[in-house]
Amino acid sequence: MFIRLGRVLLALVLLAGLAGAGWTYRLVHTVSGGASVGDLVRVVREPEGLFPQTRVNLLIVGKDYNYTPQGIAYSKNSRSDTIMLLSLDLQGRQAAAVSIPRDTYVKAPDGIVGKINGTFARGGVELLKQTLERTFDLKIDHYVVLKDTAVKNIVDALGGVWVETLDAMRYDDSWGHLHVNLPKGRQFIHGEQAVGFVRFRKPNEGAPPSKEEGDIRRTERQQQLLRAMAERALEPENLLRLDQIANVALGEVETDLTRPQIMAIAARMGRTALSNFHSVTLPGNGGTYGGAYFYYLDRERSQALVDWLLKGDPTAGNRLVEVSVLNASNRGGAARAAAGWLRQQGYSIQRTDTAPKRQETSILIYKQAALEPQAKAIGKLLQVQDIVKSPDYPVGGDVVLLVGNDLGAAALERWANQ
């Protein structure tokens, strides 16, 4: 019933960084309950006193409220509608959020096999935490549980936000207390509309189809809302109302983080730009078993994402990139040698082949904007300077390497002998 927007916690931190030191100080001062300047300086300079490690993993949970026949909401034994793992690199000032679809098929430590959101209903945060730790071999340090009113109240505290829809969104569910009525295009929305914006999954039966349908598009809208909140918070009237906004946000969460720890996160992450925030949903496919719908994770790719974004293993991200290598040089075996070297660095090689024509300059081609960092990393590794984006390039793979004559024989021989 809630939304996949545990990002509101990080949003406050990001907003502080985007607005500069003065905004950060006011946020930290609000959260700390009026700590002295000396206390604030110690927290910023020595976060080790509050966190024994530089990387902190948080479990973000959004409650799914149930309703009585009289329409009264209650949360006892409710499932989790939002499950997210948020990793904060306190030293590198980077953050990553990994969303776990609520219908994900798992085996929990209590021996029950089923949807992951059911673990929260059976055993609360602790059982959900143990399930995720066992599934991904990951240590989770703290948790944050968001009330189902969090997005509504925080967006209202900001005075509304600008968003854009690809298509009209219409849905009515009186039992679930969800009513969505948003037109196509850019528009200014308030709290109740923001809830519909991020909860919408499909129109009512018999209604025209919408380009906004599906969980993937819903995740994209949630990311859009986060950025809209960040931009809205930087407007002058909200910079003057930080105390009220922070207090509203803090009132919407239940957490085992202490106020000094929240203060340390806000201060240390206060200059984190949105460009240093990565957000993904674990890959997989939907299917039915015993008449019930489940989301089955792509285990290999999901684990690679966790290792990369949550554990901080930079080589794990390489396993997610499929590279095709074509020999466009006059040297036989050049593609095979380059592919072998990339494979040793953890990259997945989709194919090696001969290019249709010869060329002097080696080129790296990436298909999507999100793959530009990986393409640049490969370019640095192979000393290829020419890197271009071409979504329609007619060769499979996320990145295509055309090996030209400029890659010297010595380099190719070195790669082949590694």
C-alpha positions as CSV (number, residue, x, y, z in Angstrom):
1,M,0.0,0.0,0.0
2,F,2.9,2.3,0.6
3,I,5.5,3.4,-2.0
4,R,9.1,2.5,-2.8
5,L,10.4,5.8,-1.5
6,G,12.7,5.2,1.4
7,R,14.7,7.7,-0.5
8,V,13.1,10.5,1.4
9,L,15.6,9.9,4.2
10,L,18.5,10.3,1.8
11,A,16.8,13.2,0.1
12,L,17.2,15.4,3.2
13,V,20.9,14.6,3.2
14,L,21.2,15.3,-0.5
15,L,19.3,18.5,-0.2
16,A,21.7,19.7,2.5
17,G,24.7,19.1,0.2
18,L,23.1,20.8,-2.8
19,A,22.3,23.9,-0.8
20,G,25.7,24.3,0.7
21,A,27.2,24.5,4.2
22,G,24.6,26.8,5.7
23,W,21.7,24.5,4.8
24,T,23.7,21.5,6.1
25,Y,24.4,23.3,9.4
26,R,20.7,24.1,9.9
27,L,19.6,20.6,9.2
28,V,22.2,19.1,11.5
29,H,21.3,21.7,14.2
30,T,17.6,20.7,13.9
31,V,18.3,17.0,14.1
32,S,20.7,17.3,17.0
33,G,18.2,19.2,19.1
34,G,20.4,22.3,19.4
35,A,23.9,20.8,19.8
36,S,26.9,23.1,20.1
37,V,29.1,24.1,17.2
38,G,31.9,22.0,18.9
39,D,29.6,19.0,19.0
40,L,28.8,19.4,15.3
41,V,32.5,19.7,14.3
42,R,33.4,16.6,16.2
43,V,30.6,14.6,14.5
44,V,31.7,15.8,11.0
45,R,35.4,15.1,11.6
46,E,35.1,11.9,13.7
47,P,32.1,9.9,12.5
48,E,34.0,6.8,13.5
49,G,32.8,7.4,17.0
50,L,29.2,6.8,15.9
51,F,29.9,4.3,13.0
52,P,32.7,1.7,13.3
53,Q,33.0,1.6,9.5
54,T,33.0,4.1,6.6
55,R,30.2,2.3,4.7
56,V,26.8,2.1,6.4
57,N,24.0,-0.1,5.1
58,L,20.4,0.8,6.0
59,L,17.3,-1.2,5.5
60,I,14.4,1.0,4.4
61,V,10.9,-0.4,4.9
62,G,7.6,1.1,4.0
63,K,4.6,-0.2,5.9
64,D,1.6,-1.6,4.1
65,Y,-1.4,-0.6,6.2
66,N,-4.5,-2.9,6.5
67,Y,-8.0,-1.6,6.8
68,T,-11.0,-2.7,8.9
69,P,-14.4,-3.1,7.3
70,Q,-15.1,0.4,8.6
71,G,-12.2,1.8,6.6
72,I,-9.9,2.4,9.7
73,A,-6.2,1.9,9.0
74,Y,-4.1,-0.4,11.2
75,S,-0.5,-1.6,10.9
76,K,-0.4,-4.7,13.1
77,N,0.9,-7.7,11.2
78,S,1.0,-5.6,8.0
79,R,3.3,-6.5,5.1
80,S,6.1,-4.3,3.8
81,D,5.2,-2.6,0.5
82,T,8.6,-0.9,0.2
83,I,11.9,-2.8,0.7
84,M,15.1,-1.0,-0.1
85,L,18.7,-1.3,0.9
86,L,20.5,2.1,1.1
87,S,24.3,2.1,1.3
88,L,26.1,5.3,2.4
89,D,29.8,5.6,1.7
90,L,30.7,8.1,4.5
91,Q,34.2,8.6,3.3
92,G,33.6,8.8,-0.5
93,R,30.3,10.7,0.0
94,Q,28.5,8.4,-2.4
95,A,25.2,6.7,-2.0
96,A,23.3,3.8,-3.6
97,A,19.8,2.4,-3.2
98,V,18.8,-1.1,-4.2
99,S,15.1,-1.8,-4.3
100,I,13.8,-5.4,-3.8
101,P,10.4,-6.0,-5.3
102,R,7.8,-6.9,-2.7
103,D,6.8,-10.1,-4.4
104,T,10.3,-11.5,-4.5
105,Y,10.5,-15.2,-3.9
106,V,12.7,-16.1,-0.9
107,K,13.3,-18.7,1.7
108,A,13.4,-16.9,5.1
109,P,15.4,-18.0,8.2
110,D,12.2,-19.2,9.8
111,G,12.0,-21.9,7.1
112,I,9.0,-20.4,5.3
113,V,9.2,-20.0,1.5
114,G,7.2,-17.2,-0.1
115,K,7.1,-13.5,-0.8
116,I,9.6,-11.3,0.9
117,N,7.1,-8.8,2.1
118,G,5.5,-11.6,4.2
119,T,8.6,-11.8,6.4
120,F,7.8,-8.3,7.8
121,A,4.3,-9.4,8.7
122,R,5.5,-12.5,10.5
123,G,8.7,-11.3,12.2
124,G,8.9,-7.6,11.8
125,V,12.1,-5.7,10.8
126,E,14.4,-8.3,12.4
127,L,13.1,-11.3,10.3
128,L,13.2,-9.2,7.1
129,K,16.7,-8.0,7.9
130,Q,17.9,-11.6,8.5
131,T,16.3,-12.8,5.3
132,L,18.1,-10.1,3.2
133,E,21.5,-10.7,5.0
134,R,21.3,-14.4,4.4
135,T,20.1,-14.0,0.8
136,F,22.8,-11.6,-0.3
137,D,25.6,-12.4,2.3
138,L,25.4,-8.8,3.4
139,K,25.6,-7.0,6.7
140,I,22.8,-4.5,7.4
141,D,23.7,-2.0,10.1
142,H,20.5,-0.1,10.8
143,Y,16.8,0.1,9.8
144,V,14.4,2.9,9.0
145,V,10.6,2.1,8.8
146,L,8.5,4.8,7.1
147,K,4.9,5.4,7.9
148,D,2.5,5.3,5.0
149,T,1.9,9.0,5.4
150,A,5.6,9.9,4.8
151,V,5.6,11.0,1.2
152,K,2.2,12.8,1.5
153,N,3.3,14.8,4.5
154,I,6.9,15.6,3.3
155,V,5.7,16.7,-0.2
156,D,3.1,18.9,1.5
157,A,5.7,20.3,3.8
158,L,7.7,21.3,0.7
159,G,4.6,23.0,-0.7
160,G,4.2,20.5,-3.6
161,V,6.6,19.4,-6.4
162,W,6.8,19.4,-10.2
163,V,6.6,16.0,-12.0
164,E,5.9,14.8,-15.5
165,T,3.9,11.8,-16.7
166,L,4.2,9.9,-20.0
167,D,0.5,9.2,-20.1
168,A,-2.7,9.8,-18.1
169,M,-3.0,7.9,-14.8
170,R,-6.5,6.9,-13.7
171,Y,-7.2,4.4,-10.9
172,D,-9.8,4.1,-8.1
173,D,-9.7,1.6,-5.3
174,S,-12.0,2.5,-2.4
175,W,-11.0,-0.6,-0.3
176,G,-7.3,0.2,-0.7
177,H,-7.9,4.0,-0.2
178,L,-6.1,4.8,-3.4
179,H,-7.5,7.3,-6.0
180,V,-5.2,8.4,-8.8
181,N,-6.3,11.0,-11.4
182,L,-3.3,12.6,-13.1
183,P,-3.3,13.9,-16.7
184,K,-0.4,13.4,-19.1
185,G,2.5,15.9,-19.1
186,R,4.3,18.2,-16.7
187,Q,2.3,19.2,-13.7
188,F,2.5,20.5,-10.1
189,I,1.2,18.0,-7.5
190,H,0.7,18.0,-3.7
191,G,1.0,15.2,-1.2
192,E,-2.1,13.1,-1.9
193,Q,-1.4,13.3,-5.6
194,A,2.3,12.4,-5.0
195,V,1.2,9.2,-3.2
196,G,-0.9,8.2,-6.3
197,F,2.0,9.2,-8.6
198,V,4.4,6.7,-7.0
199,R,1.8,3.9,-6.1
200,F,0.1,3.7,-9.5
201,R,0.8,0.3,-11.2
202,K,-2.1,-0.2,-13.6
203,P,-5.5,1.4,-14.5
204,N,-8.8,-0.2,-13.5
205,E,-10.0,-3.2,-15.5
206,G,-11.6,-2.1,-18.8
207,A,-9.8,1.3,-18.8
208,P,-7.5,2.3,-21.7
209,P,-3.9,1.1,-21.2
210,S,-1.3,3.6,-19.9
211,K,2.4,4.0,-20.6
212,E,2.8,4.4,-16.9
213,E,1.8,0.8,-16.2
214,G,4.2,-1.7,-14.5
215,D,6.7,-1.8,-11.7
216,I,9.7,-0.7,-13.8
217,R,7.9,2.6,-14.7
218,R,6.8,3.0,-11.1
219,T,10.4,2.8,-10.0
220,E,11.3,5.5,-12.5
221,R,8.6,7.7,-11.2
222,Q,9.8,7.3,-7.6
223,Q,13.3,8.3,-8.7
224,Q,11.7,11.3,-10.5
225,L,9.9,12.3,-7.3
226,L,13.1,12.2,-5.3
227,R,14.8,14.6,-7.6
228,A,11.7,16.8,-7.7
229,M,11.8,17.0,-3.9
230,A,15.4,17.9,-4.0
231,E,14.9,20.7,-6.5
232,R,11.9,22.0,-4.6
233,A,13.8,22.1,-1.3
234,L,16.3,24.4,-2.9
235,E,13.8,27.1,-3.7
236,P,14.1,30.2,-1.5
237,E,10.9,29.8,0.5
238,N,11.9,26.2,1.5
239,L,15.5,27.1,2.5
240,L,13.9,29.4,5.1
241,R,11.6,26.6,6.3
242,L,14.2,23.8,6.8
243,D,13.5,23.4,10.5
244,Q,9.8,22.6,9.8
245,I,10.6,20.3,6.9
246,A,13.2,18.3,8.8
247,N,10.8,17.9,11.8
248,V,8.0,16.6,9.5
249,A,10.4,14.1,8.0
250,L,11.7,12.9,11.3
251,G,8.2,12.4,12.5
252,E,7.5,10.0,9.7
253,V,10.1,7.4,10.5
254,E,10.8,4.7,13.1
255,T,14.5,3.8,13.3
256,D,17.2,2.4,15.5
257,L,19.5,5.2,14.4
258,T,20.2,7.6,17.2
259,R,19.9,11.3,16.7
260,P,23.7,11.8,16.8
261,Q,24.0,9.1,14.1
262,I,21.5,10.9,11.9
263,M,23.3,14.1,12.5
264,A,26.6,12.4,11.5
265,I,25.1,11.1,8.3
266,A,23.6,14.5,7.4
267,A,26.9,16.3,8.1
268,R,29.2,13.8,6.4
269,M,26.9,13.2,3.4
270,G,25.9,16.9,3.2
271,R,27.8,17.6,0.0
272,T,26.6,14.5,-1.9
273,A,25.4,15.5,-5.3
274,L,22.5,13.7,-6.9
275,S,25.0,12.5,-9.6
276,N,26.6,10.5,-6.9
277,F,23.4,8.7,-6.0
278,H,22.8,5.4,-7.8
279,S,19.4,3.7,-7.7
280,V,18.4,0.3,-9.1
281,T,15.8,-2.4,-8.8
282,L,17.1,-5.9,-8.6
283,P,16.6,-7.7,-12.0
284,G,14.4,-10.7,-12.4
285,N,11.2,-12.0,-14.0
286,G,7.6,-12.4,-12.8
287,G,5.9,-15.8,-12.8
288,T,3.2,-17.8,-11.1
289,Y,3.5,-20.7,-8.7
290,G,0.5,-22.4,-7.1
291,G,-1.7,-19.7,-8.5
292,A,0.2,-16.9,-6.8
293,Y,2.4,-14.3,-8.5
294,F,6.1,-14.2,-7.6
295,Y,9.1,-12.1,-8.7
296,Y,12.1,-14.4,-9.3
297,L,15.4,-12.7,-9.0
298,D,18.1,-13.1,-11.6
299,R,20.5,-14.4,-9.0
300,E,23.8,-13.7,-10.7
301,R,23.0,-10.2,-11.8
302,S,21.3,-9.3,-8.5
303,Q,24.3,-10.5,-6.4
304,A,26.6,-8.5,-8.7
305,L,24.6,-5.4,-8.1
306,V,24.6,-6.0,-4.3
307,D,28.4,-6.6,-4.3
308,W,29.0,-3.5,-6.4
309,L,26.6,-0.9,-4.9
310,L,26.2,-2.1,-1.3
311,K,29.5,-3.8,-0.5
312,G,31.6,-1.4,-2.5
313,D,33.4,-3.9,-4.8
314,P,34.1,-2.0,-8.0
315,T,34.9,-5.1,-10.0
316,A,31.5,-6.6,-9.3
317,G,29.9,-4.0,-11.5
318,N,32.0,-5.2,-14.4
319,R,30.0,-8.5,-14.3
320,L,26.9,-6.6,-15.3
321,V,28.4,-5.2,-18.5
322,E,28.2,-7.3,-21.7
323,V,30.9,-6.4,-24.2
324,S,31.2,-7.4,-27.8
325,V,34.7,-7.1,-29.3
326,L,35.3,-6.8,-33.1
327,N,38.6,-6.9,-34.8
328,A,38.9,-3.9,-37.1
329,S,42.7,-4.0,-37.3
330,N,45.1,-5.8,-39.6
331,R,46.4,-8.1,-36.8
332,G,44.9,-11.6,-36.5
333,G,43.7,-12.5,-33.0
334,A,43.4,-8.9,-31.8
335,A,39.7,-9.2,-30.8
336,R,40.4,-12.5,-28.9
337,A,43.3,-10.9,-27.0
338,A,41.4,-7.8,-26.0
339,A,38.4,-9.9,-25.0
340,G,40.5,-12.2,-22.9
341,W,42.0,-9.2,-21.0
342,L,38.5,-7.8,-20.4
343,R,37.2,-11.1,-19.2
344,Q,40.0,-11.2,-16.6
345,Q,38.8,-7.9,-15.3
346,G,35.4,-9.4,-14.7
347,Y,33.5,-8.2,-17.8
348,S,31.1,-10.5,-19.6
349,I,32.1,-11.0,-23.2
350,Q,29.0,-11.5,-25.4
351,R,30.9,-12.2,-28.7
352,T,34.2,-11.7,-30.6
353,D,34.2,-11.3,-34.3
354,T,35.7,-9.6,-37.3
355,A,34.5,-6.0,-38.1
356,P,33.1,-5.4,-41.6
357,K,35.9,-3.0,-42.4
358,R,39.4,-2.0,-41.2
359,Q,40.1,1.2,-39.3
360,E,43.1,2.9,-37.7
361,T,41.4,4.2,-34.6
362,S,39.9,2.0,-31.9
363,I,36.4,3.0,-30.8
364,L,34.2,2.1,-27.8
365,I,30.5,2.3,-28.4
366,Y,27.9,2.3,-25.6
367,K,24.2,1.9,-26.1
368,Q,22.7,3.8,-23.1
369,A,23.6,6.9,-21.2
370,A,23.8,4.9,-17.9
371,L,26.6,2.8,-19.5
372,E,28.9,5.8,-20.1
373,P,30.9,5.3,-16.9
374,Q,31.5,1.7,-17.7
375,A,32.6,2.6,-21.3
376,K,35.0,5.1,-19.9
377,A,36.4,2.6,-17.5
378,I,37.0,0.2,-20.3
379,G,38.6,3.0,-22.4
380,K,41.0,3.8,-19.5
381,L,41.8,0.1,-19.1
382,L,42.6,-0.3,-22.8
383,Q,43.8,3.2,-23.5
384,V,41.0,3.8,-26.0
385,Q,40.2,7.5,-26.3
386,D,37.3,7.5,-28.8
387,I,34.2,6.7,-26.9
388,V,30.7,7.4,-28.4
389,K,27.1,6.7,-27.7
390,S,25.1,4.9,-30.4
391,P,21.8,3.4,-29.1
392,D,21.1,1.8,-32.5
393,Y,24.5,0.3,-33.2
394,P,23.7,-3.1,-34.9
395,V,25.9,-5.3,-32.7
396,G,24.7,-6.9,-29.5
397,G,26.1,-6.1,-26.1
398,D,26.0,-3.1,-23.8
399,V,29.4,-1.9,-25.0
400,V,31.1,-2.6,-28.3
401,L,34.8,-2.4,-28.8
402,L,36.2,-2.0,-32.3
403,V,39.9,-2.8,-32.1
404,G,41.8,-0.6,-34.6
405,N,45.4,-0.6,-35.7
406,D,46.3,2.1,-33.1
407,L,46.3,-0.6,-30.4
408,G,49.9,-1.7,-30.6
409,A,51.2,-5.2,-31.1
410,A,52.9,-5.0,-27.7
411,A,49.6,-4.3,-25.9
412,L,47.9,-7.1,-27.7
413,E,50.7,-9.5,-26.9
414,R,50.7,-8.5,-23.3
415,W,46.9,-9.1,-23.0
416,A,47.2,-12.5,-24.7
417,N,49.9,-13.6,-22.2
418,Q,48.1,-12.4,-19.1
